[in-house]
Amino acid sequence: MNFSAVRAIYAFEMSRMWRTLFQSIISPVLSTSLYFVVFGSAIGSRIPEIEGVSYGSFIVPGLIMLSLLTQSLSNAAFGIYFPKFTGTIYELLSAPISSFEIVLGYVGAAATKSLVLGAIILATASLFVDLQIAHPIIMLLFLVLTAITFSLLGFIIGIWADSFEKLQIVPLLVITPLVFLGGSFYSVNMLPPIWQTVTLFNPVLYLVSGFRWSFYEVADVNVGISLAVIAVFLVSCISIVWWIFKTGYQVKQ
């Protein structure tokens, strides 16, 4: 293991977060605070409780997941796309560093940024609502697994994309709608039966549901199933990244 190379990639990517502090940290926190004001105050006044939890507190896990998913994707995607765009990726590929170490550096940095942001949003949320974390270890497990999985997905998108427009397609047109339709701001039990069934095909539902269970022991699906789904997703992303480096797809062409 070339720890020096991994540390160099990781440090470079982390330094980019401090250079773009407003975009990386301040902007997502402000956006989340607006969600609390609009959904937690305006709508929450009309929906006092959902399954015994105040509406303002109920949406906290969904808001954290929304930020975590989008930031993990964008951080990892932009991180690997820029070396492709500038051509410096070929210097990286010719260096004495394995594909695993490259992925470890980029994905590790993207996941770390997302986890830092998630912690800040969690602290911000505590200023607006009363939070109860019934299972902190399970909460951390969901946070770490989600950050790593979607950082890997972002890495895949960054390799696949050949333009800045393509970098935005999946986060804006796929991930964000799935998060909003995955029970982030409501309980699936509030939907008509047919839409409850349709929602079960949304993978984000299992992430939000399991994460919310770690707070309030309230979930739309069994927490074990939620962990199984994210584990399958993680293995799938790892397999695709392995295939990319094995075949050289969009990397050595």
C-alpha positions in Angstrom: 0.0 0.0 0.0 1.5 3.3 -1.1 0.2 5.4 1.8 2.1 8.5 0.7 0.3 8.6 -2.6 -3.1 8.0 -1.0 -2.4 10.7 1.5 -1.3 13.1 -1.2 -4.5 12.6 -3.2 -6.6 12.8 0.0 -4.9 16.0 1.2 -5.2 17.7 -2.2 -9.0 16.9 -2.4 -9.6 18.0 1.2 -7.7 21.3 0.6 -10.2 22.0 -2.3 -13.0 22.0 0.3 -11.3 24.8 2.3 -10.6 26.8 -0.9 -14.3 26.6 -1.8 -15.7 26.9 1.7 -18.8 28.7 0.7 -19.8 26.3 -2.0 -18.7 23.2 0.0 -20.1 24.0 3.5 -21.8 27.3 3.9 -24.2 27.0 0.9 -25.6 23.5 1.8 -26.0 24.5 5.4 -27.9 27.6 4.5 -30.1 25.6 2.1 -30.9 23.1 4.8 -31.7 25.9 7.2 -34.2 27.2 4.7 -35.8 23.7 4.5 -36.3 23.8 8.3 -37.9 27.3 8.1 -40.2 26.4 5.2 -41.1 22.8 6.0 -40.5 22.7 9.7 -42.3 25.9 10.6 -44.8 26.7 7.8 -45.9 23.1 7.0 -45.0 21.7 10.4 -47.6 24.0 12.0 -50.3 22.2 10.0 -48.8 18.7 10.5 -48.1 18.5 14.3 -46.9 14.9 14.4 -46.0 11.9 12.2 -46.0 8.5 14.0 -45.5 10.3 17.3 -42.7 12.5 16.2 -43.0 16.2 15.6 -42.8 17.1 12.0 -39.8 19.3 12.4 -37.9 16.5 14.0 -39.3 13.9 11.6 -37.7 15.6 8.5 -34.2 16.0 10.0 -32.9 12.5 8.8 -34.3 13.2 5.4 -32.6 16.6 5.1 -29.3 15.1 6.2 -29.6 12.3 3.7 -30.5 14.8 0.9 -27.3 16.8 1.6 -25.2 13.7 2.2 -26.2 12.0 -1.1 -25.9 15.1 -3.3 -22.6 16.2 -1.8 -21.0 12.8 -1.9 -21.9 12.5 -5.6 -20.7 15.9 -6.6 -17.5 15.9 -4.6 -16.4 12.5 -6.0 -17.6 13.3 -9.5 -15.8 16.6 -9.8 -12.8 15.3 -8.0 -12.0 12.7 -10.7 -13.4 14.6 -13.6 -11.0 17.5 -13.4 -7.9 15.3 -13.8 -9.6 13.9 -16.9 -10.5 17.3 -18.2 -7.0 18.7 -17.7 -5.2 15.5 -18.8 -3.4 15.1 -15.5 -5.1 11.8 -14.9 -2.5 10.2 -17.2 0.3 11.3 -15.0 -1.6 9.7 -12.1 -2.1 6.5 -14.0 1.6 6.3 -14.9 2.7 6.9 -11.3 3.6 3.9 -9.0 0.1 3.8 -7.5 -2.6 1.2 -7.9 -6.2 1.8 -9.0 -7.3 0.8 -5.5 -5.1 3.5 -4.0 -6.4 6.1 -6.5 -10.0 5.2 -5.6 -9.2 5.2 -1.9 -7.8 8.7 -2.1 -10.6 10.3 -4.1 -13.5 8.4 -2.5 -12.1 8.8 1.0 -11.8 12.5 0.6 -15.3 12.9 -0.9 -16.8 10.7 1.9 -15.0 12.8 4.5 -16.3 16.0 3.2 -19.9 14.7 3.2 -19.5 13.4 6.7 -18.2 16.7 7.9 -21.2 18.4 6.2 -23.6 15.9 7.7 -22.3 16.6 11.2 -22.6 20.3 10.7 -26.2 20.0 9.5 -27.0 17.7 12.4 -25.7 20.3 14.8 -27.6 23.0 12.9 -30.8 21.0 13.1 -30.5 20.8 16.9 -30.9 24.6 17.0 -34.3 24.3 15.3 -35.8 21.1 16.8 -35.4 18.7 19.7 -33.4 15.7 18.4 -33.3 12.3 19.9 -30.8 9.7 18.7 -31.9 6.3 20.0 -29.2 4.3 18.2 -26.1 6.5 17.6 -23.9 3.6 16.4 -26.5 2.6 13.8 -26.8 6.3 12.8 -23.0 6.5 12.2 -23.1 3.2 10.3 -25.8 4.6 7.9 -23.9 7.8 7.5 -20.5 6.2 6.7 -22.0 3.5 4.4 -24.1 6.1 2.5 -21.2 8.5 2.2 -18.9 5.8 0.9 -21.5 4.3 -1.5 -22.5 7.5 -3.1 -19.0 8.8 -3.3 -18.2 5.6 -5.3 -21.2 6.3 -7.5 -20.0 9.9 -7.9 -16.6 8.5 -8.9 -18.3 6.4 -11.5 -20.2 9.3 -12.9 -17.0 11.4 -13.0 -15.3 8.7 -15.1 -18.3 8.3 -17.3 -18.9 12.0 -17.9 -17.2 13.7 -20.9 -18.7 17.2 -20.2 -19.7 19.4 -17.3 -23.4 18.9 -18.3 -23.2 15.2 -17.8 -21.8 15.6 -14.3 -25.1 17.3 -13.4 -27.5 14.8 -15.1 -27.6 12.1 -12.5 -27.6 14.3 -9.4 -30.2 16.7 -10.6 -32.5 14.4 -12.7 -32.2 11.1 -10.8 -30.9 11.4 -7.2 -32.7 14.6 -6.1 -36.1 13.4 -7.3 -35.6 10.0 -5.7 -34.7 11.6 -2.4 -37.8 13.8 -2.4 -40.0 10.8 -3.4 -38.3 8.5 -0.9 -40.0 9.6 2.3 -37.7 12.4 3.2 -40.5 14.8 4.2 -43.3 12.4 4.8 -44.1 8.9 5.9 -44.8 6.4 3.1 -47.8 5.2 5.2 -49.5 8.5 4.3 -49.6 7.5 0.6 -52.4 5.6 -1.1 -51.7 1.8 -1.2 -50.7 1.8 -4.9 -48.1 4.5 -4.3 -46.8 2.8 -1.2 -46.0 -0.2 -3.4 -44.4 2.0 -6.1 -42.2 3.8 -3.5 -40.8 0.4 -2.4 -38.8 0.4 -5.7 -37.1 3.6 -4.7 -33.7 2.6 -3.2 -33.4 6.0 -1.4 -36.4 5.1 0.7 -34.4 2.4 2.5 -31.6 4.8 3.3 -33.9 7.5 4.7 -36.1 4.9 6.5 -33.1 3.2 8.2 -31.5 6.4 9.1 -34.7 7.8 10.6 -35.1 4.6 12.6 -31.7 5.2 14.2 -33.2 8.5 15.6 -36.7 7.7 16.6 -37.2 4.0 16.1 -39.7 4.9 13.4 -39.3 3.4 9.9 -41.2 2.7 6.8 -39.3 -0.6 6.2 -37.4 -2.9 8.4 -33.9 -1.6 9.3 -32.3 -4.9 8.5 -33.7 -4.6 4.9 -32.4 -1.1 4.7 -28.8 -2.2 5.6 -29.0 -5.1 3.2 -30.1 -2.7 0.3 -27.2 -0.3 1.0 -24.8 -3.2 1.2 -25.9 -4.5 -2.2 -25.6 -1.0 -3.6 -22.1 -0.6 -2.2 -20.9 -4.0 -3.6 -22.4 -3.0 -7.0 -20.5 0.3 -7.1 -17.3 -1.4 -6.1 -17.8 -4.0 -8.9 -18.3 -1.2 -11.5 -15.2 0.7 -10.3 -13.2 -2.6 -10.6 -14.5 -3.1 -14.1 -13.7 0.4 -15.1 -10.0 0.1 -14.2 -9.8 -3.5 -15.5 -11.1 -2.5 -19.0 -9.7 1.1 -19.0 -13.2 2.5 -19.8 -13.0 6.3 -20.2 -9.7 6.2 -18.3 -7.0 4.8 -20.7 -8.7 5.8 -23.9 
